[in-house]
Amino acid sequence: MSEERCLPRWWMGGVAASGAACFTQCFDTVKEKHKSKENAVGMRYLRNVCGQTRMDRDTNEWVLKECGLK
């Protein structure tokens, strides 16, 4: 006699849904951190191309204008 095993209703409704929400929120946070790091690397490259350093204390907007990107 074969028994089919069904997951209880509380598992599919509450526990699985909250686990999915936590995973999605963590994934969104990781994406935002990655975007921030990409932006920092891009600005570092542009500062180097323009001959500026962080010690010059120029804003990101100034660097973008100087390189002709804004």
N, C-alpha and C positions, 0 to 999 in steps of 0.2 A: 504494500500500500504506500503510494508516494504522497508525501505531504508538501503542499506548496506553502512557502513561508512568505507571509506578507508583513511589511513593516507597519508598526502601529501608527495610528493617525497622529499622535502627538509628535512622533519623530518627523514625519513629513511636513507637518505644519510649523512647529515651533523650532525645534533644534536645527533642522536642515536650513530653514530660512535665515535664522540668526547667524549660522555659520557662513552662509553665502554672503550675507551683508558685511560681515567682518572681513572676509576675503576681498570683496570688491572695494571696500574702503581702504584697505592696506595697499591694494594695487594702484588705486588713484593717487595715494600719497607717494608711492615709488615713482609714478610717472611725473609728478610735479617736481620731485627732487632731481630727476634726470633732466628735465627741461631747464631747471635752474643751473645745473652743472654745464649743460650745453651752451647756455647763454654766457656763462663765465669764461669758458674756453674760447668762444668766438670773440668776446671782447678783448681777451688777452692777446689773441692773434692780431686783431685790428690795432690795438695799441702798439704792438711790435712793428706792424707795417708803417704806422704813422710816425714811428720814432719816439713815442711817448712811453713813459713808465707810470707805474702806480704812484710813485713819489711825486709826480707832477700834479697829482690830484685833479685831473680833468674829469668831467662827468662823462657818463656813457653817451649822452646825447651829443656832447661836443665831439667825441671821437667818431661817432657815426656821421656827423656833418662834415668833419674833416676828411673822412674817407669817401665822401660823396654817396652815402647810403641813405641819407634822410633828407 
